[in-house]
Amino acid sequence: MTIAPKRAKTRTSQPRQSDTHLVAECLKGKESAWVALVDRYKNLIFSLPIRFGFSEEDSADIFQVVCMDLLAELPRLRDPEALAGWLIQVTRNKCLHRKQSGRRHNVQEIGDLDPPDPSGEPENLVSQIQQAGILRQALAELPSQCRELVKMLFFESPPRPYEEVAKELHLARGSIGFMRRSCLDKLKKRLESRGY
């Protein structure tokens, strides 16, 4: 079994910065804080228009509008820690507005235009975002080779074949199954320690 030499860690795992901290840094003009804030919530914002049945292109347009609203409203946010709920509400409003605009321009069946039942959706989406954040943190703490292996096998679509993973990580093909199990065990322990 051939194993590549361990690479030195290039970045240390830092604790997750609160939304309050990121908003304060954004207001000071720190571009890195804005990038981190958008990165944290991009999946949440983008997923709502998709759930409303918009195309990826329309969803991207709505995403851009919501990000512009967020930038404009940052100084007036009363509770930055409630940002996820605020983003859900703003994004839903944009989706509903766009659906209503479409009604005026297109003659369609009413049933085609009604959004999915949103009851209970904000709490569910906030929970999903929090779980995704916990998963990202746990992944970031894995050794680099494990992190790459997990990403290639579970986060790429379609997942890469073992031969390709072995070649990229400089491992014997036969060792991928064992390493996969070992890396998943490490990930599971990190997730359990966070109550995931």
MARBA-3410 file (N, C-alpha, C, O; in Angstrom, 1 decimal):
196
0.8,-1.2,0.0,0.0,0.0,0.0,0.9,1.2,0.0,1.8,1.4,0.9 ~ 0.7,2.1,-0.9,1.5,3.3,-1.0,0.7,4.5,-0.5,-0.5,4.7,-0.9 ~ 1.3,5.2,0.4,0.6,6.4,1.0,1.5,7.6,0.8,2.7,7.5,1.1 ~ 0.9,8.6,0.3,1.6,9.9,0.1,2.1,10.5,1.4,1.4,10.3,2.4 ~ 3.2,11.2,1.4,3.6,11.8,2.6,2.6,12.8,3.1,1.9,13.5,2.3
2.5,13.0,4.4,1.5,13.9,4.9,1.9,15.3,4.6,3.1,15.7,4.7 ~ 0.9,16.1,4.1,1.2,17.5,3.8,1.0,18.3,5.0,0.2,18.0,5.9 ~ 1.8,19.3,5.2,1.7,20.2,6.3,0.4,20.9,6.2,-0.1,21.3,5.1 ~ -0.3,21.2,7.3,-1.5,21.9,7.3,-1.2,23.3,6.9,-0.3,24.0,7.5 ~ -2.0,23.8,5.9,-1.7,25.1,5.4,-2.6,26.2,6.1,-2.2,27.4,6.2
-3.7,25.7,6.7,-4.5,26.7,7.4,-5.1,26.0,8.7,-5.4,24.8,8.6 ~ -5.1,26.7,9.7,-5.7,26.1,10.9,-7.2,26.3,11.0,-7.7,27.3,10.4 ~ -7.8,25.4,11.6,-9.3,25.5,11.7,-9.6,26.6,12.7,-9.2,26.5,13.9 ~ -10.4,27.5,12.3,-10.8,28.7,13.2,-12.2,28.5,13.6,-13.0,27.9,12.8 ~ -12.5,29.0,14.8,-13.9,28.9,15.2,-14.8,29.7,14.3,-14.4,30.7,13.7
-16.1,29.3,14.1,-17.0,30.0,13.3,-17.3,31.3,13.8,-17.7,31.5,15.0 ~ -17.2,32.3,12.9,-17.4,33.7,13.3,-18.9,33.9,13.4,-19.6,33.4,12.5 ~ -19.4,34.6,14.3,-20.9,34.9,14.5,-21.3,35.8,13.4,-20.5,36.6,12.8 ~ -22.6,35.8,13.1,-23.2,36.7,12.1,-23.0,38.2,12.6,-22.7,39.0,11.7 ~ -23.1,38.4,13.9,-22.9,39.7,14.4,-21.6,40.3,14.1,-21.4,41.4,13.7
-20.5,39.4,14.3,-19.2,39.8,14.0,-19.0,40.1,12.5,-18.4,41.1,12.1 ~ -19.5,39.2,11.7,-19.3,39.4,10.2,-20.0,40.6,9.7,-19.5,41.4,8.9 ~ -21.2,40.9,10.3,-22.0,42.1,9.9,-21.2,43.4,10.3,-21.0,44.3,9.5 ~ -20.6,43.3,11.5,-19.8,44.5,12.0,-18.6,44.7,11.1,-18.3,45.8,10.8 ~ -18.0,43.6,10.7,-16.8,43.7,9.8,-17.2,44.2,8.4,-16.5,45.0,7.8
-18.3,43.8,8.0,-18.8,44.3,6.7,-19.0,45.8,6.7,-18.7,46.5,5.8 ~ -19.6,46.2,7.8,-19.9,47.7,8.0,-18.6,48.5,8.1,-18.6,49.7,7.8 ~ -17.5,47.8,8.4,-16.2,48.5,8.4,-15.6,48.5,7.1,-14.5,49.0,6.9 ~ -16.2,47.8,6.1,-15.7,47.8,4.7,-14.8,46.6,4.5,-14.1,46.6,3.5 ~ -14.8,45.6,5.3,-14.0,44.4,5.1,-14.6,43.5,4.1,-15.6,42.8,4.3
-14.0,43.4,2.9,-14.5,42.6,1.9,-14.5,41.1,2.2,-15.4,40.4,1.8 ~ -13.5,40.6,3.0,-13.4,39.2,3.4,-14.7,38.8,4.2,-15.1,37.7,4.2 ~ -15.1,39.8,5.0,-16.3,39.5,5.9,-17.6,39.3,5.0,-18.4,38.5,5.2 ~ -17.7,40.2,4.0,-18.8,40.1,3.1,-18.8,38.8,2.3,-19.8,38.1,2.2 ~ -17.6,38.4,1.8,-17.5,37.1,1.1,-17.9,35.9,2.1,-18.6,35.0,1.6
-17.4,36.0,3.3,-17.8,34.9,4.3,-19.2,34.9,4.6,-19.8,33.8,4.7 ~ -19.9,36.1,4.7,-21.3,36.1,4.9,-22.1,35.6,3.8,-23.0,34.8,4.0 ~ -21.8,36.0,2.6,-22.5,35.5,1.4,-22.2,34.0,1.2,-23.2,33.2,0.9 ~ -21.0,33.5,1.5,-20.7,32.1,1.4,-21.5,31.3,2.4,-21.9,30.2,2.1 ~ -21.7,31.8,3.6,-22.5,31.1,4.6,-23.9,30.9,4.2,-24.5,29.9,4.5
-24.5,31.9,3.5,-25.9,31.8,3.2,-26.3,31.6,1.8,-27.5,31.7,1.4 ~ -25.3,31.4,0.9,-25.6,31.3,-0.5,-26.5,30.1,-0.9,-27.4,30.3,-1.7 ~ -26.3,29.0,-0.2,-27.2,27.8,-0.5,-28.6,28.1,0.0,-29.5,27.7,-0.6 ~ -28.7,28.7,1.2,-30.0,29.0,1.7,-30.8,30.0,0.7,-31.9,29.7,0.3 ~ -30.1,31.0,0.3,-30.8,32.0,-0.6,-31.1,31.3,-1.9,-32.3,31.5,-2.4
-30.2,30.6,-2.5,-30.4,30.0,-3.8,-31.5,28.9,-3.8,-32.2,28.7,-4.8 ~ -31.6,28.2,-2.7,-32.5,27.0,-2.6,-34.0,27.4,-2.6,-34.8,26.7,-3.1 ~ -34.3,28.6,-2.1,-35.7,29.0,-2.1,-36.3,29.2,-3.5,-37.4,28.7,-3.7 ~ -35.7,30.0,-4.4,-36.3,30.1,-5.7,-36.4,28.7,-6.4,-37.3,28.5,-7.1 ~ -35.4,27.9,-6.2,-35.5,26.5,-6.8,-36.7,25.8,-6.2,-37.5,25.2,-7.0
-37.0,26.0,-4.9,-38.2,25.3,-4.4,-39.5,25.9,-4.9,-40.5,25.3,-5.0 ~ -39.4,27.2,-5.3,-40.6,27.8,-5.9,-40.8,27.4,-7.3,-41.8,27.8,-8.0 ~ -39.8,26.7,-7.9,-39.9,26.2,-9.2,-39.3,27.1,-10.3,-39.5,26.9,-11.5 ~ -38.5,28.0,-9.9,-37.8,28.9,-10.8,-36.6,28.1,-11.5,-36.1,27.2,-10.9 ~ -36.2,28.5,-12.7,-35.1,27.9,-13.3,-33.8,28.4,-12.6,-33.8,29.3,-11.7
-32.7,27.7,-12.9,-31.4,28.1,-12.3,-31.1,29.6,-12.6,-30.6,30.3,-11.8 ~ -31.4,30.0,-13.8,-31.1,31.3,-14.3,-31.9,32.3,-13.5,-31.4,33.3,-13.0 ~ -33.2,32.1,-13.4,-34.1,33.0,-12.6,-33.7,33.0,-11.1,-33.7,34.0,-10.4 ~ -33.3,31.8,-10.6,-32.9,31.7,-9.2,-31.6,32.5,-9.0,-31.4,33.1,-7.9 ~ -30.7,32.5,-9.9,-29.5,33.3,-9.8,-29.8,34.8,-9.8,-29.2,35.5,-9.1
-30.8,35.2,-10.6,-31.2,36.6,-10.6,-31.7,37.0,-9.3,-31.4,38.0,-8.7 ~ -32.6,36.1,-8.7,-33.2,36.4,-7.4,-32.1,36.5,-6.3,-32.1,37.3,-5.5 ~ -31.1,35.5,-6.4,-30.0,35.5,-5.5,-29.3,36.9,-5.5,-28.9,37.4,-4.5 ~ -29.0,37.4,-6.7,-28.3,38.7,-6.9,-29.1,39.8,-6.2,-28.5,40.7,-5.5 ~ -30.4,39.8,-6.5,-31.2,40.9,-5.9,-31.3,40.8,-4.4,-31.2,41.8,-3.7
-31.4,39.6,-3.8,-31.4,39.4,-2.4,-30.0,39.9,-1.8,-30.0,40.5,-0.7 ~ -28.9,39.6,-2.4,-27.6,40.0,-2.0,-27.5,41.5,-2.0,-26.9,42.1,-1.1 ~ -28.0,42.1,-3.0,-28.0,43.6,-3.1,-28.8,44.2,-2.0,-28.5,45.2,-1.4 ~ -30.0,43.6,-1.7,-30.8,44.1,-0.6,-30.1,43.9,0.7,-30.1,44.8,1.6 ~ -29.4,42.8,0.9,-28.7,42.6,2.1,-27.6,43.6,2.3,-27.5,44.2,3.4
-26.9,43.9,1.3,-25.8,44.9,1.4,-26.4,46.3,1.7,-25.8,47.0,2.6 ~ -27.5,46.6,1.1,-28.2,47.9,1.4,-28.7,48.0,2.8,-28.7,49.0,3.5 ~ -29.2,46.8,3.3,-29.9,46.8,4.7,-28.9,46.5,5.8,-29.4,46.6,7.0 ~ -27.7,46.1,5.6,-26.8,45.8,6.7,-26.8,46.8,7.8,-26.8,46.4,9.0 ~ -26.7,48.1,7.5,-26.6,49.1,8.6,-27.9,49.1,9.4,-27.9,49.6,10.6
-29.0,48.7,8.9,-30.3,48.8,9.6,-30.7,47.4,10.2,-31.8,47.4,10.8 ~ -29.9,46.4,10.1,-30.3,45.1,10.7,-30.4,45.2,12.2,-29.4,45.7,12.9 ~ -31.5,44.9,12.8,-31.7,45.0,14.3,-31.0,43.9,15.0,-30.3,44.1,16.0 ~ -31.1,42.7,14.5,-30.5,41.5,15.1,-29.7,40.6,14.1,-30.3,39.8,13.5 ~ -28.4,40.9,13.9,-27.7,40.1,12.9,-27.8,38.6,13.2,-27.6,37.8,12.2
-28.0,38.1,14.4,-28.1,36.7,14.7,-29.4,36.1,14.1,-29.5,34.9,14.0 ~ -30.3,36.9,13.7,-31.6,36.5,13.1,-31.5,36.6,11.6,-32.5,36.6,10.9 ~ -30.3,36.7,11.1,-30.1,37.0,9.6,-30.6,35.9,8.8,-31.2,36.2,7.7 ~ -30.5,34.6,9.2,-31.0,33.5,8.3,-32.6,33.7,8.1,-33.0,33.6,7.0 ~ -33.3,34.0,9.2,-34.7,34.2,9.1,-35.1,35.4,8.2,-36.0,35.4,7.4
-34.3,36.5,8.3,-34.5,37.7,7.5,-34.3,37.4,6.0,-35.0,37.8,5.2 ~ -33.2,36.6,5.7,-32.9,36.2,4.3,-34.0,35.4,3.8,-34.4,35.5,2.6 ~ -34.5,34.4,4.6,-35.6,33.6,4.1,-36.8,34.4,3.7,-37.4,34.2,2.7 ~ -37.2,35.4,4.6,-38.3,36.2,4.4,-38.1,37.1,3.1,-39.0,37.1,2.3 ~ -37.0,37.7,3.0,-36.7,38.6,1.8,-36.7,37.7,0.5,-37.3,38.2,-0.5
-36.1,36.6,0.6,-36.1,35.7,-0.6,-37.4,35.3,-1.0,-37.8,35.3,-2.2 ~ -38.2,34.8,0.0,-39.6,34.4,-0.3,-40.4,35.5,-0.9,-41.2,35.3,-1.9 ~ -40.2,36.7,-0.4,-41.0,37.9,-0.9,-40.6,38.2,-2.4,-41.4,38.4,-3.2 ~ -39.3,38.0,-2.7,-38.8,38.2,-4.0,-39.4,37.2,-5.0,-39.8,37.5,-6.1 ~ -39.5,35.9,-4.5,-40.0,34.9,-5.3,-41.5,35.1,-5.5,-42.0,34.9,-6.7
-42.2,35.5,-4.5,-43.7,35.7,-4.7,-43.9,36.9,-5.6,-44.8,36.8,-6.5 ~ -43.1,37.9,-5.5,-43.3,39.1,-6.3,-43.0,38.7,-7.8,-43.7,39.1,-8.7 ~ -42.0,37.9,-8.0,-41.7,37.5,-9.4,-42.8,36.6,-9.9,-43.1,36.7,-11.1 ~ -43.3,35.7,-9.1,-44.4,34.9,-9.6,-45.6,35.7,-9.9,-46.3,35.5,-11.0 ~ -45.9,36.7,-9.1,-47.1,37.6,-9.4,-46.8,38.4,-10.7,-47.7,38.6,-11.5
-45.6,38.8,-10.9,-45.2,39.6,-12.2,-45.5,38.6,-13.3,-45.9,39.1,-14.4 ~ -45.1,37.4,-13.2,-45.3,36.4,-14.3,-46.8,36.2,-14.6,-47.1,35.9,-15.7 ~ -47.6,36.3,-13.6,-49.1,36.1,-13.8,-49.6,37.2,-14.7,-50.5,37.0,-15.5 ~ -49.1,38.4,-14.5,-49.6,39.5,-15.3,-49.1,39.4,-16.7,-49.8,39.9,-17.6 ~ -48.0,38.8,-17.0,-47.5,38.7,-18.3,-47.8,37.4,-19.1,-47.8,37.3,-20.3
-48.1,36.4,-18.3,-48.4,35.1,-18.9,-49.7,34.6,-18.5,-50.1,34.7,-17.3 ~ -50.4,34.0,-19.4,-51.7,33.3,-19.0,-51.4,31.9,-18.7,-51.1,31.1,-19.6 ~ -51.5,31.5,-17.4,-51.2,30.2,-17.0,-52.2,29.7,-16.1,-53.0,30.5,-15.5 ~ -52.2,28.4,-15.8,-53.1,27.8,-14.8,-52.7,28.4,-13.5,-51.5,28.5,-13.2 ~ -53.7,28.6,-12.6,-53.4,29.2,-11.3,-52.5,28.1,-10.5,-51.6,28.5,-9.8
-52.8,26.9,-10.6,-52.1,25.9,-9.9,-50.6,25.9,-10.3,-49.8,25.5,-9.4 ~ -50.3,26.3,-11.5,-48.9,26.3,-11.9,-48.1,27.4,-11.2,-46.9,27.4,-11.1 ~ -48.8,28.4,-10.8,-48.2,29.6,-10.2,-48.1,29.6,-8.7,-47.3,30.3,-8.1 ~ -48.9,28.8,-8.0,-48.9,28.8,-6.6,-47.6,28.2,-6.1,-47.2,27.1,-6.5 ~ -46.9,28.9,-5.1,-45.7,28.3,-4.6,-46.0,27.1,-3.7,-47.1,27.0,-3.3
-45.0,26.3,-3.4,-45.2,25.2,-2.5,-45.6,25.8,-1.1,-45.4,26.9,-0.8 ~ -46.3,24.9,-0.4,-46.8,25.3,0.9,-45.6,25.6,1.8,-44.8,24.8,2.1 ~ -45.5,26.9,2.3,-44.3,27.3,3.0,-44.4,27.1,4.5,-43.5,27.5,5.3 ~ -45.5,26.5,5.0,-45.7,26.4,6.4,-44.6,25.6,7.1,-44.2,24.5,6.7 ~ -44.0,26.3,8.1,-42.9,25.7,8.8,-41.6,25.7,8.1,-40.6,25.2,8.7
-41.5,26.2,6.9,-40.3,26.2,6.1,-39.1,27.0,6.7,-38.0,26.5,6.7 ~ -39.3,28.2,7.2,-38.2,29.0,7.7,-37.4,28.2,8.8,-36.2,28.2,8.8 ~ -38.1,27.7,9.8,-37.4,27.0,10.8,-36.7,25.8,10.3,-35.5,25.5,10.7 ~ -37.3,25.1,9.3,-36.6,23.9,8.7,-35.4,24.3,8.0,-34.3,23.7,8.1 ~ -35.5,25.4,7.2,-34.3,25.9,6.4,-33.2,26.4,7.4,-32.0,26.1,7.1
-33.5,27.1,8.4,-32.5,27.5,9.4,-31.8,26.3,10.0,-30.6,26.3,10.1 ~ -32.6,25.3,10.3,-32.0,24.1,10.9,-31.0,23.4,9.9,-30.0,23.0,10.2 ~ -31.5,23.4,8.6,-30.6,22.8,7.5,-29.3,23.6,7.4,-28.3,23.0,7.2 ~ -29.4,24.9,7.4,-28.2,25.7,7.3,-27.3,25.5,8.4,-26.0,25.4,8.3 ~ -27.8,25.4,9.7,-27.0,25.2,10.8,-26.3,23.8,10.7,-25.1,23.7,11.1
-27.0,22.8,10.3,-26.4,21.5,10.1,-25.4,21.5,9.1,-24.3,20.8,9.2 ~ -25.6,22.2,8.0,-24.6,22.3,6.9,-23.3,22.9,7.5,-22.2,22.5,7.1 ~ -23.5,23.9,8.3,-22.3,24.6,8.9,-21.5,23.7,9.8,-20.3,23.7,9.8 ~ -22.2,22.9,10.6,-21.6,21.9,11.5,-20.8,20.9,10.6,-19.7,20.5,10.9 ~ -21.4,20.4,9.5,-20.8,19.5,8.7,-19.5,20.1,8.0,-18.5,19.4,8.0
-19.6,21.3,7.6,-18.4,22.0,7.0,-17.3,22.1,8.0,-16.1,21.9,7.7 ~ -17.6,22.5,9.2,-16.6,22.6,10.3,-15.9,21.3,10.5,-14.7,21.2,10.6 ~ -16.8,20.2,10.7,-16.2,18.9,11.0,-15.3,18.4,9.8,-14.3,17.8,10.0 ~ -15.7,18.7,8.6,-14.9,18.3,7.4,-13.6,19.1,7.4,-12.5,18.5,7.1 ~ -13.6,20.4,7.8,-12.4,21.2,7.8,-11.4,20.7,8.8,-10.2,20.9,8.7
-11.9,20.0,9.8,-11.0,19.5,10.9,-10.3,18.1,10.5,-9.4,17.7,11.2 ~ -10.8,17.5,9.5,-10.2,16.2,9.1,-8.8,16.4,8.5,-8.5,17.5,8.0 ~ -8.0,15.4,8.6,-6.7,15.5,7.9,-6.9,15.8,6.4,-7.9,15.3,5.9 ~ -6.0,16.5,5.8,-6.3,16.9,4.4,-6.6,15.8,3.4,-7.5,15.9,2.6 ~ -5.9,14.6,3.6,-6.1,13.5,2.7,-7.5,12.9,2.9,-8.2,12.6,1.9
-8.0,12.8,4.2,-9.3,12.4,4.4,-10.4,13.4,3.9,-11.4,13.0,3.3 ~ -10.1,14.6,4.1,-11.1,15.7,3.6,-11.2,15.5,2.1,-12.4,15.6,1.6 ~ -10.1,15.4,1.4,-10.2,15.3,-0.1,-10.9,14.0,-0.5,-11.7,14.1,-1.4 ~ -10.6,12.9,0.2,-11.3,11.7,-0.2,-12.8,11.8,0.0,-13.5,11.3,-0.8 ~ -13.2,12.3,1.2,-14.6,12.4,1.4,-15.3,13.3,0.4,-16.4,13.0,-0.1
-14.7,14.4,0.1,-15.3,15.3,-0.9,-15.4,14.6,-2.3,-16.4,14.8,-2.9 ~ -14.4,13.9,-2.7,-14.4,13.2,-4.0,-15.5,12.2,-4.1,-16.1,12.0,-5.1 ~ -15.6,11.4,-2.9,-16.6,10.3,-2.9,-18.0,10.7,-2.6,-18.9,10.0,-3.1 ~ -18.2,11.8,-1.9,-19.6,12.1,-1.4,-20.1,13.4,-1.8,-21.3,13.7,-1.7 ~ -19.2,14.4,-2.2,-19.7,15.7,-2.5,-19.6,16.1,-3.9,-20.0,17.2,-4.3
-19.1,15.2,-4.8,-19.0,15.5,-6.2,-20.1,14.7,-6.9,-20.4,13.5,-6.5 ~ -20.7,15.2,-7.9,-21.7,14.5,-8.6,-21.3,14.4,-10.1,-21.2,15.4,-10.8 ~ -21.2,13.2,-10.6,-21.2,11.9,-9.9,-20.0,11.7,-9.1,-18.9,12.3,-9.3 ~ -20.0,10.8,-8.1,-18.8,10.6,-7.3,-17.7,10.0,-8.2,-18.0,9.3,-9.2 ~ -16.5,10.3,-7.8,-15.4,9.8,-8.6,-15.2,8.3,-8.4,-15.4,7.8,-7.3
-14.7,7.5,-9.4,-14.4,6.1,-9.2,-13.2,6.0,-8.3,-12.3,6.9,-8.3 ~ -13.1,4.8,-7.7,-12.0,4.6,-6.8,-10.6,4.7,-7.4,-9.7,5.3,-6.9 ~ -10.5,4.3,-8.7,-9.3,4.4,-9.4,-8.8,5.8,-9.5,-7.6,6.1,-9.3 ~ -9.7,6.7,-9.8,-9.4,8.1,-10.0,-9.0,8.8,-8.6,-8.1,9.6,-8.6 ~ -9.7,8.4,-7.6,-9.4,8.9,-6.3,-8.0,8.4,-5.8,-7.2,9.2,-5.3
-7.8,7.2,-6.0,-6.5,6.6,-5.7,-5.3,7.3,-6.4,-4.3,7.6,-5.8 ~ -5.5,7.5,-7.7,-4.5,8.2,-8.5,-4.2,9.6,-8.0,-3.1,10.0,-7.8 ~ -5.3,10.4,-7.7,-5.2,11.8,-7.3,-4.5,11.9,-5.9,-3.8,12.8,-5.6 ~ -4.9,10.9,-5.0,-4.3,11.0,-3.7,-3.0,10.2,-3.5,-2.5,10.1,-2.4 ~ -2.5,9.6,-4.6,-1.3,8.8,-4.6,-1.4,7.6,-3.6,-0.5,7.4,-2.8
-2.5,6.9,-3.8,-2.7,5.7,-2.9,-3.0,4.5,-3.8,-3.3,4.6,-5.0 ~ -2.8,3.3,-3.2,-3.1,2.1,-4.0,-4.6,2.0,-4.0,-5.3,2.3,-3.1 ~ -5.2,1.5,-5.1,-6.6,1.4,-5.3,-7.2,0.6,-4.2,-8.3,0.9,-3.7 ~ -6.6,-0.5,-3.8,-7.1,-1.3,-2.8,-7.2,-0.7,-1.4,-7.9,-1.2,-0.5 ~ -6.5,0.4,-1.2,-6.6,1.0,0.2,-7.7,2.0,0.3,-8.0,2.5,1.4
-8.4,2.3,-0.8,-9.5,3.4,-0.7,-10.6,3.0,0.2,-11.1,3.8,1.0 ~ -11.1,1.7,0.1,-12.2,1.3,0.9,-11.9,1.4,2.4,-12.7,1.9,3.2 ~ -10.7,0.9,2.8,-10.2,1.0,4.2,-10.1,2.5,4.6,-10.6,2.8,5.7 ~ -9.5,3.3,3.8,-9.3,4.7,4.1,-10.7,5.4,4.2,-10.9,6.3,5.1 ~ -11.6,5.1,3.3,-12.9,5.7,3.3,-13.6,5.4,4.7,-14.2,6.3,5.3
-13.6,4.2,5.1,-14.2,3.8,6.4,-13.5,4.5,7.6,-14.2,5.0,8.4 ~ -12.2,4.6,7.5,-11.5,5.3,8.6,-11.8,6.8,8.6,-12.1,7.4,9.7 ~ -11.9,7.4,7.4,-12.2,8.9,7.4,-13.7,9.1,7.8,-13.9,10.1,8.5 ~ -14.6,8.3,7.4,-16.0,8.4,7.8,-16.1,8.3,9.3,-16.9,9.0,10.0 ~ -15.3,7.4,9.9,-15.4,7.2,11.4,-14.9,8.5,12.1,-15.5,9.0,13.1
-13.8,9.1,11.5,-13.3,10.3,12.1,-14.3,11.5,12.0,-14.5,12.3,12.9 ~ -15.0,11.5,10.8,-16.0,12.6,10.6,-17.2,12.4,11.5,-17.7,13.3,12.1 ~ -17.6,11.1,11.7,-18.7,10.8,12.6,-18.4,11.3,14.0,-19.3,11.8,14.7 ~ -17.2,11.0,14.5,-16.8,11.4,15.9,-16.9,12.9,16.0,-17.4,13.4,17.0 ~ -16.4,13.6,15.0,-16.4,15.1,15.1,-17.8,15.6,15.0,-18.2,16.6,15.7
-18.7,15.0,14.2,-20.1,15.4,14.2,-20.8,15.1,15.5,-21.6,16.0,16.0 ~ -20.6,13.9,16.0,-21.2,13.6,17.3,-20.8,14.5,18.4,-21.6,14.8,19.3 ~ -19.5,14.9,18.4,-19.0,15.8,19.5,-19.8,17.2,19.4,-19.8,18.0,20.4 ~ -20.3,17.5,18.2,-21.1,18.8,18.1,-22.6,18.6,18.2,-23.4,19.5,18.0 ~ -23.0,17.4,18.5,-24.4,17.1,18.7,-25.2,16.9,17.4,-26.4,17.1,17.4
-24.5,16.6,16.3,-25.1,16.5,15.0,-25.8,15.2,14.9,-26.4,14.9,13.9
END
